[in-house]
Amino acid sequence: MIGLWIGFDLGQYFTLEQAKAQQIALQDTITDSPLLSSLIFFLLYVAITALSVPGAAIMTLLGAALFGFWWSLLLISFASTIGATLAFLFSRYILRDWVQERFGHRLAAVNAGIEKEGAFYLFSLRLIPIFPFFLVNLLMGLTPISTRRFYWVSQVGMLAGTMVYINAGTQLGQIDTLSGIISAPVLVSLVLLGIFPLMAKAIMAG
């Protein structure tokens, strides 16, 4: 699937420029068929996330512009977590050897983090993306963490970052680059959010 993505240059359809260009046309479709449009968007987002191909950030911005803050937050929060969990399961049961061969050099650090911090480590990775989003999903599939715990920690942990992108997406017409989404205050807030679970664990341990 990744080969098809690259071979057919599908990434060209998931750029900021394309999202801005399609916003008006898609808005008419959503007005006519809101539920069907929501379902299609949801399934497409799940597929992109599950297959670990680029495009989730652009989909988040476009979804916010098309569906508004709260409805897009509901759609994207669950779609991203379901897609991440599918990628996690693919890695654990189907792609284990490939992931081990391709990214095994990073697995030791992840296993050490899980062993020491447990679910708090995954929570921190979701708040402060030390590793790319898709890589966290794949590597976690090779750790002992349960599917249920992976799902709920991801659901909660990704919420802050999702809200940042959705908030930016509601102003899609004014965004020129993806780097313009996150301001210095937002970055500081996300860093503090990432430190919080570690502080909480230390306090509980004390």
URLINLIN-V437091 format. One record per pair of residues at least 6 apart in sequence whose C-alpha atoms are under 6 Angstrom apart, sorted by the first residue. I is the first residue (numbers start at 1). J is the second residue. Records with the same first field share a line. If there is no record, write none. Layout:
I=J ; J
This chain:
14=55
19=62
27=66
30=37
42=79
45=79
46=79 ; 83
49=83 ; 84
50=83 ; 84 ; 86 ; 87
52=134
61=166 ; 169
63=72
64=72 ; 166 ; 169 ; 170
65=169 ; 170
81=155
84=137
87=137
88=137 ; 138 ; 141
91=138 ; 141
92=141 ; 142
113=121
114=121
120=197
123=153 ; 157
124=194
126=157 ; 158
127=157 ; 194
128=194
168=181
